[in-house]
Amino acid sequence: MIIFFEDEGNLSLDLRENMSRAADLAAEGEGLDDAACQLSVTLVSKDEIRELNRDYRNIDSVTDVLSFPQFERDEIEFYATHSDDAPEEFMLGDVVICREKAEEQALEYGHSFERELVYLFTHSVLHLLGYDHETEEDKTVMRKREEEIMECLGIPRK
């Protein structure tokens, strides 16, 4: 998958590679050609993510990650099963992660910043692919897929 990092200098090569592998696994799991898929990643401050959360979700609070998908779930499923009709360059959408919130959560959950960032990224990529957690059933499906990807990366929940 092609990932456009807003400021890749703030992320180690290992971290960017884990994020790329996570995105590839997520896309492949949906039957998409990961080589054709693209997305952007931006790390922002608490103030910036709060503003985005307020403007796009009408929730005036800091959050850890936001996803801005370009396609609905049924469109993703269509392109997965009709690859000849899929765009040559398949821009899934945008991922926005609050670095400060990720650092706080890593401390809170007792794992590394890298693990938290890759998890948030994976969570967001799944949103771009049409996953959601509005119902308990949807949440269970999404969490299972997140954990499968993190396990494949060798950084499961402890």
N, C-alpha and C positions, 0 to 999 in steps of 0.2 A: 504494500500500500504506500502511496505517496502521501507523506505528512508534511504540511507546511507549518513549521514552528515560527511563531511570531518573533521569539528571541531565543534561538536554540543555544546561544552562549550561556544561558542560565541553567542548562541541563547537561549532565555528563553524557558522553557517548553511550555508556552502558545503559543509562536510563532511557535515552532516545531509542536505543535498539530494543529494549524490553517493551516500550510503548509500540514500536513498529510491529514487533512479533504479536503483541496482544491484538492489535488492529487486524493483522493478517488472519489470525485464528478466528476472530469474530466474523470477518467477512467470509472466509472459507466455510465456516459453520453455517452460514446462510446460503451457501451455494453461489456466492459471488466471486468473480475473478478479482482477487485482491490486487493484482497488478494494475487493474483499470481504476480501482477505487482511490479516492483522494479525500482528505479532510484537513482542516486547519486546527492548530492548537495555540491558544494564547493564555499566558499566565498573567493574572491581574492581582491588584491589591484588594483588601476588604472593601474599601470605598467604591472601587470600580465594579466589583461583582454585586454589591448591594444596589448600585444604581441600575445595572443591567437587570437584576432580579425585579426591581421595582418597575422598570420601564416595560419589560417583556412579560412578566408574570403577575404584576400587581401585588407583589409581596415585598414589603419594605424591610428586608433583613438580609444579613450576610448569609450566603450559602457556600458550599464547598465547590460545586461544579454546576455548570449550565451547558445544555446541549441545544444546538440550533439545527435540527435536521432539515434537509432539502427535499426529502421524500417521505411519503406515508408508508406504513407497513405493507399494504397491499401492492404498492409500486415496487418496493424492494423484492417482494415475493415474485412478482411478475418478471422482473429483470433476472432474478435468479433462475427461473425456469425457462426464460426466453432470451438467452444470452445474445442471440443474433440481433435482438432489438434494443439491447442495452447501449447506452451512450459509450463511445470510445473512452472518454474520460468521465468517470462517474463520481462527481463531487457529492459526498455523503452529507457534509455540513460542517459546522464549527463546534469546537470544544473550548470552553472557557473555564479555567481552573483557578481558584483562589489559592495562591501559594501559601499565604499566612495560615489560612484555615487548614490546609493539608498538613502543615507543620504542627499545628495545634492538635489535630486529630491523631497524628502519628504518635505524639507523646501520650495522649489520652488512651489510645488503644495499645500502647506498648510495643509498637513496631517501628521500622525505619520510615523516614520520610519518603524514600524511594518506593517502598512497598505501598504506602498510602497514595502516592501520586499515580503509580501504575494502576492501582485499584480504581481510583476516581476516573482515570482516563478510560479504563475498560468499561466501567459503568456508563460513561458518557457515550462511548462508541456504540454500545448496545442500544442506547436511546436513539442514536442516529440510524440504527438498523431497524427501528420500530418497536423495540422492547419498552415496557413500561412497568410500573409497580403501583398502579391505581387500585387494583384488587389484590386480595391475598393470593389468589391463584397466579396472577401475573407476576406478583412479587416473588413467589416461590420459583417460577420458571426463570425469571431474570437472575435471581441470586444463584441458582444452580449453574447457569451459564457463566456468570462471573467467576465462580469458584473453579469451574472446569478450566477456564482460560488461565487463571492465576496458578492453578496446579500445573498446567502444561509449561508455564514459565518458570516453575520451580520456586514460586514465592506464595505458597498457600497461607491461609489463615492459620495461626498457631493456636 
